[in-house]
Structure formats: structure tokens, C-alpha cells
Amino acid sequence: MYNVGPYFMAKTLADGPVLFFTPLLVTVMVYFGVNLHRSFDSIAFFYLALVNIAWTASSLGYLLSSCFESE
């Protein structure tokens, strides 16, 4: 029905805000709840690590879903 390129770009752009907001929410709850070192660099590194994990998990889901044919 659609080409793969435009579909992938639209899906990625649509999922982008969720994949940036969810790690921010987790960072605020977990980082301060566990009472880790409170400096901007440490918090930013923790947040960016969670963002990378979220994007990697999303990409792995795309990969696995592309391995199977839908009917």
C-alpha cells in the first residue's frame, strides 16, 4: 500500500515525542528516588542513556515486526 521509506519516517516522527517524554518521566522518578549524584551532567547522561535505550528498543521492535508477513 505505502512504500517503506515514507512509512518508516512517519512512524518515527510520530513516535518521537513519546520516546523523548517517557525517559524524562522515568528519569525524574527514578533518579531522584534512588538519590543518585545530583549534578546536571549526571542527570543529562542518565536521561540520554534512557533515550538511547528507548530508541533501540523501538528499532528492535520494528526489525522483528518486519521479519513476519502480515495477512
Backbone atoms as SQL, in Angstrom:
CREATE TABLE atoms (id INTEGER PRIMARY KEY, chain TEXT, resi INTEGER, resn TEXT, atom TEXT, x REAL, y REAL, z REAL);
INSERT INTO atoms VALUES
  (1, 'A', 1, 'MET', 'N', 0.827, -1.180, 0.000),
  (2, 'A', 1, 'MET', 'CA', 0.000, 0.000, 0.000),
  (3, 'A', 1, 'MET', 'C', 0.882, 1.257, 0.000),
  (4, 'A', 2, 'TYR', 'N', 1.794, 1.385, 0.966),
  (5, 'A', 2, 'TYR', 'CA', 2.719, 2.509, 1.021),
  (6, 'A', 2, 'TYR', 'C', 4.132, 1.988, 0.843),
  (7, 'A', 3, 'ASN', 'N', 5.014, 2.863, 0.399),
  (8, 'A', 3, 'ASN', 'CA', 6.419, 2.486, 0.342),
  (9, 'A', 3, 'ASN', 'C', 6.988, 2.439, 1.751),
  (10, 'A', 4, 'VAL', 'N', 8.069, 1.719, 1.924),
  (11, 'A', 4, 'VAL', 'CA', 8.651, 1.535, 3.247),
  (12, 'A', 4, 'VAL', 'C', 9.257, 2.820, 3.788),
  (13, 'A', 5, 'GLY', 'N', 9.926, 3.588, 2.963),
  (14, 'A', 5, 'GLY', 'CA', 10.615, 4.803, 3.408),
  (15, 'A', 5, 'GLY', 'C', 9.691, 5.832, 4.043),
  (16, 'A', 6, 'PRO', 'N', 8.638, 6.267, 3.331),
  (17, 'A', 6, 'PRO', 'CA', 7.733, 7.253, 3.945),
  (18, 'A', 6, 'PRO', 'C', 7.013, 6.719, 5.186),
  (19, 'A', 7, 'TYR', 'N', 6.663, 5.436, 5.162),
  (20, 'A', 7, 'TYR', 'CA', 6.007, 4.851, 6.339),
  (21, 'A', 7, 'TYR', 'C', 6.936, 4.882, 7.545),
  (22, 'A', 8, 'PHE', 'N', 8.191, 4.476, 7.334),
  (23, 'A', 8, 'PHE', 'CA', 9.147, 4.450, 8.438),
  (24, 'A', 8, 'PHE', 'C', 9.401, 5.854, 8.985),
  (25, 'A', 9, 'MET', 'N', 9.553, 6.834, 8.103),
  (26, 'A', 9, 'MET', 'CA', 9.793, 8.204, 8.558),
  (27, 'A', 9, 'MET', 'C', 8.592, 8.755, 9.322),
  (28, 'A', 10, 'ALA', 'N', 7.388, 8.502, 8.826),
  (29, 'A', 10, 'ALA', 'CA', 6.185, 8.974, 9.515),
  (30, 'A', 10, 'ALA', 'C', 6.026, 8.297, 10.870),
  (31, 'A', 11, 'LYS', 'N', 6.287, 7.015, 10.922),
  (32, 'A', 11, 'LYS', 'CA', 6.185, 6.279, 12.189),
  (33, 'A', 11, 'LYS', 'C', 7.227, 6.773, 13.183),
  (34, 'A', 12, 'THR', 'N', 8.433, 7.012, 12.721),
  (35, 'A', 12, 'THR', 'CA', 9.499, 7.507, 13.585),
  (36, 'A', 12, 'THR', 'C', 9.180, 8.898, 14.121),
  (37, 'A', 13, 'LEU', 'N', 8.691, 9.788, 13.260),
  (38, 'A', 13, 'LEU', 'CA', 8.343, 11.137, 13.700),
  (39, 'A', 13, 'LEU', 'C', 7.143, 11.133, 14.650),
  (40, 'A', 14, 'ALA', 'N', 6.204, 10.228, 14.423),
  (41, 'A', 14, 'ALA', 'CA', 5.036, 10.148, 15.299),
  (42, 'A', 14, 'ALA', 'C', 5.411, 9.581, 16.670),
  (43, 'A', 15, 'ASP', 'N', 6.359, 8.659, 16.714),
  (44, 'A', 15, 'ASP', 'CA', 6.780, 8.058, 17.980),
  (45, 'A', 15, 'ASP', 'C', 7.819, 8.896, 18.713),
  (46, 'A', 16, 'GLY', 'N', 8.400, 9.867, 18.048),
  (47, 'A', 16, 'GLY', 'CA', 9.466, 10.683, 18.631),
  (48, 'A', 16, 'GLY', 'C', 9.120, 11.349, 19.947),
  (49, 'A', 17, 'PRO', 'N', 8.000, 12.076, 20.035),
  (50, 'A', 17, 'PRO', 'CA', 7.677, 12.728, 21.312),
  (51, 'A', 17, 'PRO', 'C', 7.509, 11.753, 22.473),
  (52, 'A', 18, 'VAL', 'N', 6.914, 10.612, 22.201),
  (53, 'A', 18, 'VAL', 'CA', 6.738, 9.606, 23.262),
  (54, 'A', 18, 'VAL', 'C', 8.085, 9.053, 23.698),
  (55, 'A', 19, 'LEU', 'N', 8.987, 8.839, 22.737),
  (56, 'A', 19, 'LEU', 'CA', 10.295, 8.275, 23.054),
  (57, 'A', 19, 'LEU', 'C', 11.228, 9.277, 23.716),
  (58, 'A', 20, 'PHE', 'N', 10.861, 10.553, 23.738),
  (59, 'A', 20, 'PHE', 'CA', 11.623, 11.548, 24.487),
  (60, 'A', 20, 'PHE', 'C', 10.975, 11.882, 25.828),
  (61, 'A', 21, 'PHE', 'N', 9.642, 11.823, 25.892),
  (62, 'A', 21, 'PHE', 'CA', 8.946, 12.196, 27.132),
  (63, 'A', 21, 'PHE', 'C', 8.982, 11.073, 28.170),
  (64, 'A', 22, 'THR', 'N', 8.808, 9.832, 27.748),
  (65, 'A', 22, 'THR', 'CA', 8.783, 8.708, 28.691),
  (66, 'A', 22, 'THR', 'C', 10.094, 8.574, 29.467),
  (67, 'A', 23, 'PRO', 'N', 11.273, 8.628, 28.817),
  (68, 'A', 23, 'PRO', 'CA', 12.512, 8.596, 29.601),
  (69, 'A', 23, 'PRO', 'C', 12.662, 9.781, 30.558),
  (70, 'A', 24, 'LEU', 'N', 12.116, 10.941, 30.179),
  (71, 'A', 24, 'LEU', 'CA', 12.165, 12.095, 31.073),
  (72, 'A', 24, 'LEU', 'C', 11.357, 11.827, 32.335),
  (73, 'A', 25, 'LEU', 'N', 10.194, 11.245, 32.169),
  (74, 'A', 25, 'LEU', 'CA', 9.353, 10.898, 33.317),
  (75, 'A', 25, 'LEU', 'C', 10.045, 9.862, 34.206),
  (76, 'A', 26, 'VAL', 'N', 10.639, 8.863, 33.590),
  (77, 'A', 26, 'VAL', 'CA', 11.352, 7.829, 34.351),
  (78, 'A', 26, 'VAL', 'C', 12.574, 8.423, 35.047),
  (79, 'A', 27, 'THR', 'N', 13.277, 9.338, 34.373),
  (80, 'A', 27, 'THR', 'CA', 14.442, 9.985, 34.974),
  (81, 'A', 27, 'THR', 'C', 14.064, 10.742, 36.235),
  (82, 'A', 28, 'VAL', 'N', 12.989, 11.509, 36.161),
  (83, 'A', 28, 'VAL', 'CA', 12.565, 12.291, 37.327),
  (84, 'A', 28, 'VAL', 'C', 12.189, 11.382, 38.488),
  (85, 'A', 29, 'MET', 'N', 11.474, 10.302, 38.211),
  (86, 'A', 29, 'MET', 'CA', 11.039, 9.414, 39.299),
  (87, 'A', 29, 'MET', 'C', 12.193, 8.585, 39.861),
  (88, 'A', 30, 'VAL', 'N', 12.956, 7.957, 38.989),
  (89, 'A', 30, 'VAL', 'CA', 13.978, 7.016, 39.440),
  (90, 'A', 30, 'VAL', 'C', 15.226, 7.726, 39.950),
  (91, 'A', 31, 'TYR', 'N', 15.720, 8.705, 39.211),
  (92, 'A', 31, 'TYR', 'CA', 16.990, 9.337, 39.558),
  (93, 'A', 31, 'TYR', 'C', 16.935, 9.990, 40.928),
  (94, 'A', 32, 'PHE', 'N', 15.854, 10.729, 41.175),
  (95, 'A', 32, 'PHE', 'CA', 15.749, 11.403, 42.464),
  (96, 'A', 32, 'PHE', 'C', 15.246, 10.462, 43.554),
  (97, 'A', 33, 'GLY', 'N', 14.499, 9.418, 43.171),
  (98, 'A', 33, 'GLY', 'CA', 14.029, 8.440, 44.146),
  (99, 'A', 33, 'GLY', 'C', 15.144, 7.579, 44.703),
  (100, 'A', 34, 'VAL', 'N', 16.136, 7.291, 43.869),
  (101, 'A', 34, 'VAL', 'CA', 17.268, 6.476, 44.294),
  (102, 'A', 34, 'VAL', 'C', 18.338, 7.338, 44.945),
  (103, 'A', 35, 'ASN', 'N', 18.198, 8.658, 44.800),
  (104, 'A', 35, 'ASN', 'CA', 19.111, 9.635, 45.402),
  (105, 'A', 35, 'ASN', 'C', 20.528, 9.496, 44.836),
  (106, 'A', 36, 'LEU', 'N', 20.612, 9.519, 43.504),
  (107, 'A', 36, 'LEU', 'CA', 21.914, 9.479, 42.845),
  (108, 'A', 36, 'LEU', 'C', 22.558, 10.860, 42.889),
  (109, 'A', 37, 'HIS', 'N', 23.800, 10.940, 42.425),
  (110, 'A', 37, 'HIS', 'CA', 24.564, 12.192, 42.448),
  (111, 'A', 37, 'HIS', 'C', 23.823, 13.266, 41.655),
  (112, 'A', 38, 'ARG', 'N', 23.560, 14.401, 42.265),
  (113, 'A', 38, 'ARG', 'CA', 22.738, 15.439, 41.649),
  (114, 'A', 38, 'ARG', 'C', 23.581, 16.541, 41.042),
  (115, 'A', 39, 'SER', 'N', 23.983, 16.322, 39.817),
  (116, 'A', 39, 'SER', 'CA', 24.615, 17.377, 39.014),
  (117, 'A', 39, 'SER', 'C', 23.986, 17.318, 37.627),
  (118, 'A', 40, 'PHE', 'N', 24.056, 18.427, 36.922),
  (119, 'A', 40, 'PHE', 'CA', 23.418, 18.486, 35.606),
  (120, 'A', 40, 'PHE', 'C', 24.001, 17.448, 34.661),
  (121, 'A', 41, 'ASP', 'N', 25.317, 17.284, 34.690),
  (122, 'A', 41, 'ASP', 'CA', 25.970, 16.329, 33.793),
  (123, 'A', 41, 'ASP', 'C', 25.514, 14.896, 34.065),
  (124, 'A', 42, 'SER', 'N', 25.410, 14.534, 35.328),
  (125, 'A', 42, 'SER', 'CA', 25.000, 13.178, 35.680),
  (126, 'A', 42, 'SER', 'C', 23.551, 12.912, 35.286),
  (127, 'A', 43, 'ILE', 'N', 22.686, 13.877, 35.537),
  (128, 'A', 43, 'ILE', 'CA', 21.275, 13.715, 35.186),
  (129, 'A', 43, 'ILE', 'C', 21.107, 13.662, 33.670),
  (130, 'A', 44, 'ALA', 'N', 21.817, 14.521, 32.942),
  (131, 'A', 44, 'ALA', 'CA', 21.728, 14.531, 31.478),
  (132, 'A', 44, 'ALA', 'C', 22.241, 13.225, 30.887),
  (133, 'A', 45, 'PHE', 'N', 23.325, 12.700, 31.421),
  (134, 'A', 45, 'PHE', 'CA', 23.860, 11.424, 30.940),
  (135, 'A', 45, 'PHE', 'C', 22.878, 10.295, 31.195),
  (136, 'A', 46, 'PHE', 'N', 22.259, 10.281, 32.366),
  (137, 'A', 46, 'PHE', 'CA', 21.267, 9.265, 32.710),
  (138, 'A', 46, 'PHE', 'C', 20.067, 9.356, 31.760),
  (139, 'A', 47, 'TYR', 'N', 19.591, 10.581, 31.520),
  (140, 'A', 47, 'TYR', 'CA', 18.451, 10.788, 30.623),
  (141, 'A', 47, 'TYR', 'C', 18.792, 10.353, 29.198),
  (142, 'A', 48, 'LEU', 'N', 19.954, 10.743, 28.699),
  (143, 'A', 48, 'LEU', 'CA', 20.339, 10.365, 27.341),
  (144, 'A', 48, 'LEU', 'C', 20.524, 8.864, 27.198),
  (145, 'A', 49, 'ALA', 'N', 21.002, 8.219, 28.246),
  (146, 'A', 49, 'ALA', 'CA', 21.107, 6.755, 28.215),
  (147, 'A', 49, 'ALA', 'C', 19.727, 6.127, 28.097),
  (148, 'A', 50, 'LEU', 'N', 18.754, 6.650, 28.834),
  (149, 'A', 50, 'LEU', 'CA', 17.395, 6.117, 28.744),
  (150, 'A', 50, 'LEU', 'C', 16.764, 6.405, 27.386),
  (151, 'A', 51, 'VAL', 'N', 17.047, 7.562, 26.802),
  (152, 'A', 51, 'VAL', 'CA', 16.532, 7.870, 25.462),
  (153, 'A', 51, 'VAL', 'C', 17.117, 6.898, 24.442),
  (154, 'A', 52, 'ASN', 'N', 18.405, 6.634, 24.555),
  (155, 'A', 52, 'ASN', 'CA', 19.037, 5.674, 23.641),
  (156, 'A', 52, 'ASN', 'C', 18.451, 4.285, 23.793),
  (157, 'A', 53, 'ILE', 'N', 18.169, 3.872, 25.009),
  (158, 'A', 53, 'ILE', 'CA', 17.554, 2.567, 25.238),
  (159, 'A', 53, 'ILE', 'C', 16.157, 2.525, 24.630),
  (160, 'A', 54, 'ALA', 'N', 15.391, 3.599, 24.775),
  (161, 'A', 54, 'ALA', 'CA', 14.032, 3.638, 24.216),
  (162, 'A', 54, 'ALA', 'C', 14.066, 3.562, 22.692),
  (163, 'A', 55, 'TRP', 'N', 14.960, 4.326, 22.052),
  (164, 'A', 55, 'TRP', 'CA', 15.045, 4.286, 20.587),
  (165, 'A', 55, 'TRP', 'C', 15.534, 2.927, 20.105),
  (166, 'A', 56, 'THR', 'N', 16.461, 2.319, 20.826),
  (167, 'A', 56, 'THR', 'CA', 16.959, 0.997, 20.444),
  (168, 'A', 56, 'THR', 'C', 15.872, -0.058, 20.575),
  (169, 'A', 57, 'ALA', 'N', 15.094, -0.004, 21.648),
  (170, 'A', 57, 'ALA', 'CA', 14.003, -0.956, 21.828),
  (171, 'A', 57, 'ALA', 'C', 12.947, -0.773, 20.745),
  (172, 'A', 58, 'SER', 'N', 12.647, 0.467, 20.387),
  (173, 'A', 58, 'SER', 'CA', 11.692, 0.729, 19.320),
  (174, 'A', 58, 'SER', 'C', 12.207, 0.197, 17.980),
  (175, 'A', 59, 'SER', 'N', 13.465, 0.417, 17.713),
  (176, 'A', 59, 'SER', 'CA', 14.060, -0.077, 16.465),
  (177, 'A', 59, 'SER', 'C', 14.084, -1.594, 16.417),
  (178, 'A', 60, 'LEU', 'N', 14.349, -2.222, 17.531),
  (179, 'A', 60, 'LEU', 'CA', 14.327, -3.678, 17.583),
  (180, 'A', 60, 'LEU', 'C', 12.915, -4.200, 17.335),
  (181, 'A', 61, 'GLY', 'N', 11.922, -3.499, 17.849),
  (182, 'A', 61, 'GLY', 'CA', 10.535, -3.874, 17.574),
  (183, 'A', 61, 'GLY', 'C', 10.196, -3.749, 16.099),
  (184, 'A', 62, 'TYR', 'N', 10.685, -2.678, 15.441),
  (185, 'A', 62, 'TYR', 'CA', 10.479, -2.525, 14.002),
  (186, 'A', 62, 'TYR', 'C', 11.155, -3.654, 13.235),
  (187, 'A', 63, 'LEU', 'N', 12.363, -4.013, 13.656),
  (188, 'A', 63, 'LEU', 'CA', 13.093, -5.089, 12.989),
  (189, 'A', 63, 'LEU', 'C', 12.350, -6.411, 13.104),
  (190, 'A', 64, 'LEU', 'N', 11.915, -6.734, 14.304),
  (191, 'A', 64, 'LEU', 'CA', 11.216, -8.008, 14.494),
  (192, 'A', 64, 'LEU', 'C', 9.874, -8.031, 13.774),
  (193, 'A', 65, 'SER', 'N', 9.177, -6.907, 13.757),
  (194, 'A', 65, 'SER', 'CA', 7.891, -6.879, 13.059),
  (195, 'A', 65, 'SER', 'C', 8.066, -6.953, 11.544),
  (196, 'A', 66, 'SER', 'N', 9.203, -6.520, 11.031),
  (197, 'A', 66, 'SER', 'CA', 9.425, -6.594, 9.592),
  (198, 'A', 66, 'SER', 'C', 9.831, -8.010, 9.151),
  (199, 'A', 67, 'CYS', 'N', 10.165, -8.863, 10.102),
  (200, 'A', 67, 'CYS', 'CA', 10.559, -10.231, 9.762),
  (201, 'A', 67, 'CYS', 'C', 9.353, -11.123, 9.460),
  (202, 'A', 68, 'PHE', 'N', 8.158, -10.679, 9.826),
  (203, 'A', 68, 'PHE', 'CA', 6.984, -11.502, 9.647),
  (204, 'A', 68, 'PHE', 'C', 6.022, -10.848, 8.666),
  (205, 'A', 69, 'GLU', 'N', 5.365, -11.693, 7.908),
  (206, 'A', 69, 'GLU', 'CA', 4.439, -11.211, 6.898),
  (207, 'A', 69, 'GLU', 'C', 3.054, -11.060, 7.525),
  (208, 'A', 70, 'SER', 'N', 2.392, -9.966, 7.242),
  (209, 'A', 70, 'SER', 'CA', 1.037, -9.771, 7.759),
  (210, 'A', 70, 'SER', 'C', 0.028, -10.214, 6.702),
  (211, 'A', 71, 'GLU', 'N', -1.111, -10.650, 7.174),
  (212, 'A', 71, 'GLU', 'CA', -2.136, -11.113, 6.229),
  (213, 'A', 71, 'GLU', 'C', -3.308, -10.200, 6.212);
